[in-house]
Amino acid sequence: MDELGRKSVDEFKEAAKTPVVVVLDNIRSMHNVGSVFRTSDAFLIEAICLCGFTPQPPHRDINKTALGATETVDWFYFDTTKDAVIALKQKGYSLFAVEQTDNSISLEKFTANNYQPLAVVFGNEVEGVDSEVIAICDGCIEIPQEGMKHSLNISVAAGIVLWKLFEARLLNAEG
């Protein structure tokens, strides 16, 4: 691990985090949840909010994909995604749903630094982000897609969006 520059659990906990909280809105798949934990670990994401029927650690199928990231990334459970969004807004977070809407901001045009601290909501595999949640968010971010499907698996969408937000943090550190 030393040769690869990997952090221990304690080093991860003490490291400066990317000021982003991930909110999972009723995600069905434990593998998707585990993948979001693993991606959040990779990009030093502050925390994950698991909402509604989103599976919670510890669970063998989450751990299979997370590969230990449930031990490093802080997480919280909320009965509803709306409760999580309201709690984060009260703490000063800007909230953006990752969803295709009429007024969504294309990811390449989204400037994370204008919205710190930031929370991003990822929706259910079939239904997307709940419309009640979208209504109380500050806006929506859309991943540009030009193929036929115009939808991505939630774990893939999380990887793309979290990389972009982490990249903004890296660019700030350099400049």
C-alpha positions as CSV (number, residue, x, y, z in Angstrom):
1,M,0.0,0.0,0.0
2,D,2.9,2.4,0.8
3,E,4.2,2.1,-2.8
4,L,0.8,2.9,-4.2
5,G,0.4,5.9,-2.0
6,R,-2.9,4.5,-0.4
7,K,-4.1,6.0,2.8
8,S,-4.9,4.0,5.8
9,V,-8.4,4.3,7.3
10,D,-7.0,6.8,9.9
11,E,-5.2,8.8,7.3
12,F,-8.3,8.9,5.2
13,K,-10.4,10.1,8.1
14,E,-7.9,12.9,8.8
15,A,-7.4,14.0,5.2
16,A,-8.9,17.2,3.8
17,K,-12.0,16.2,2.0
18,T,-13.6,17.3,-1.2
19,P,-16.5,19.6,0.1
20,V,-19.2,17.4,-1.4
21,V,-21.9,15.2,0.1
22,V,-23.5,12.5,-2.0
23,V,-27.2,11.9,-1.5
24,L,-28.6,8.6,-2.7
25,D,-32.4,8.7,-3.4
26,N,-34.0,5.3,-3.0
27,I,-31.3,3.3,-4.8
28,R,-32.2,-0.4,-5.2
29,S,-29.0,-2.1,-6.0
30,M,-26.5,-2.9,-3.3
31,H,-23.8,-3.1,-5.9
32,N,-24.6,0.5,-7.0
33,V,-24.4,1.6,-3.4
34,G,-21.1,-0.1,-2.9
35,S,-19.7,1.4,-6.1
36,V,-20.7,4.9,-5.0
37,F,-18.9,4.3,-1.7
38,R,-15.8,3.2,-3.6
39,T,-15.9,6.2,-5.9
40,S,-16.4,8.5,-2.9
41,D,-13.4,7.1,-1.2
42,A,-11.3,7.6,-4.4
43,F,-12.2,11.3,-4.6
44,L,-12.1,12.0,-0.8
45,I,-15.8,12.9,-0.7
46,E,-17.0,14.3,2.6
47,A,-20.0,11.9,3.2
48,I,-22.9,9.9,1.8
49,C,-26.5,10.2,2.8
50,L,-28.4,7.0,2.2
51,C,-32.1,7.7,1.9
52,G,-35.4,5.7,1.9
53,F,-35.0,2.1,0.9
54,T,-31.3,2.6,-0.2
55,P,-29.4,-0.4,1.4
56,Q,-27.1,0.4,4.3
57,P,-23.8,-1.2,5.3
58,P,-22.9,-3.6,6.6
59,H,-24.0,-5.9,4.0
60,R,-22.0,-8.6,2.0
61,D,-23.2,-7.3,-1.4
62,I,-22.4,-3.7,-0.6
63,N,-19.0,-4.7,0.8
64,K,-18.3,-6.8,-2.3
65,T,-18.2,-3.7,-4.5
66,A,-17.1,-1.1,-1.9
67,L,-13.9,-3.0,-1.0
68,G,-13.7,-1.4,2.4
69,A,-14.8,2.1,1.5
70,T,-17.8,1.8,3.9
71,E,-15.1,2.0,6.6
72,T,-13.5,5.2,5.3
73,V,-16.4,7.3,3.9
74,D,-18.8,8.7,6.5
75,W,-22.4,7.9,5.9
76,F,-25.8,8.8,7.4
77,Y,-29.3,7.4,6.9
78,F,-32.4,9.5,6.4
79,D,-36.0,8.1,6.2
80,T,-36.6,10.3,3.1
81,T,-34.4,12.1,0.6
82,K,-36.4,15.2,1.3
83,D,-35.4,15.0,5.0
84,A,-31.7,14.7,3.9
85,V,-31.9,17.7,1.5
86,I,-33.6,19.9,4.1
87,A,-31.0,18.9,6.8
88,L,-28.2,19.7,4.4
89,K,-29.7,23.0,3.3
90,Q,-30.0,24.0,7.0
91,K,-26.2,23.3,7.3
92,G,-25.5,25.7,4.4
93,Y,-25.1,23.2,1.5
94,S,-26.1,24.0,-2.0
95,L,-28.1,21.1,-3.4
96,F,-28.2,19.9,-7.0
97,A,-30.0,16.9,-8.4
98,V,-28.2,15.0,-11.1
99,E,-31.2,14.8,-13.5
100,Q,-32.3,15.8,-17.0
101,T,-34.7,18.7,-16.7
102,D,-35.6,21.7,-18.8
103,N,-33.4,24.0,-16.8
104,S,-30.5,21.7,-15.9
105,I,-26.9,22.9,-16.1
106,S,-24.7,20.7,-18.4
107,L,-21.9,19.2,-16.3
108,E,-19.1,20.8,-18.3
109,K,-20.6,24.3,-17.6
110,F,-21.2,23.6,-13.9
111,T,-18.8,25.6,-11.6
112,A,-18.6,23.7,-8.3
113,N,-16.7,26.6,-6.7
114,N,-19.8,28.8,-6.9
115,Y,-21.7,26.4,-4.6
116,Q,-19.6,25.5,-1.6
117,P,-20.3,23.4,0.3
118,L,-22.1,21.2,-2.2
119,A,-24.4,18.2,-2.1
120,V,-25.5,16.2,-5.2
121,V,-28.5,13.9,-5.3
122,F,-28.5,10.7,-7.4
123,G,-31.8,9.1,-8.2
124,N,-33.4,5.7,-8.3
125,E,-32.3,3.4,-11.2
126,V,-35.8,3.5,-12.8
127,E,-37.5,6.7,-11.5
128,G,-34.6,9.1,-11.2
129,V,-34.6,11.8,-8.6
130,D,-38.0,12.3,-6.9
131,S,-39.8,15.4,-8.3
132,E,-40.5,16.6,-4.7
133,V,-36.7,16.6,-4.1
134,I,-35.9,18.3,-7.4
135,A,-38.4,21.1,-6.4
136,I,-36.4,21.9,-3.2
137,C,-32.9,21.6,-4.8
138,D,-31.0,24.7,-6.0
139,G,-30.9,23.2,-9.5
140,C,-30.1,20.2,-11.6
141,I,-26.9,19.1,-13.2
142,E,-27.1,17.0,-16.4
143,I,-24.4,14.8,-17.9
144,P,-24.3,15.5,-21.6
145,Q,-25.1,12.4,-23.7
146,E,-25.5,12.1,-27.4
147,G,-26.3,8.5,-27.9
148,M,-29.8,6.9,-28.2
149,K,-30.3,6.0,-24.5
150,H,-29.7,9.3,-22.6
151,S,-29.4,7.5,-19.3
152,L,-26.5,6.1,-17.3
153,N,-26.3,3.6,-14.5
154,I,-26.3,5.5,-11.2
155,S,-22.8,4.3,-10.3
156,V,-21.4,5.4,-13.7
157,A,-23.2,8.8,-13.3
158,A,-21.8,9.2,-9.8
159,G,-18.3,8.4,-11.1
160,I,-18.5,11.0,-13.8
161,V,-20.0,13.8,-11.6
162,L,-17.8,13.1,-8.6
163,W,-14.7,13.1,-10.8
164,K,-15.7,16.5,-12.2
165,L,-16.2,17.9,-8.7
166,F,-12.9,16.4,-7.5
167,E,-11.2,17.8,-10.6
168,A,-12.4,21.3,-9.6
169,R,-10.8,20.8,-6.2
170,L,-7.5,19.8,-7.8
171,L,-7.5,22.8,-10.1
172,N,-8.1,25.1,-7.1
173,A,-5.2,23.5,-5.2
174,E,-2.9,24.2,-8.2
175,G,-4.1,27.7,-9.0
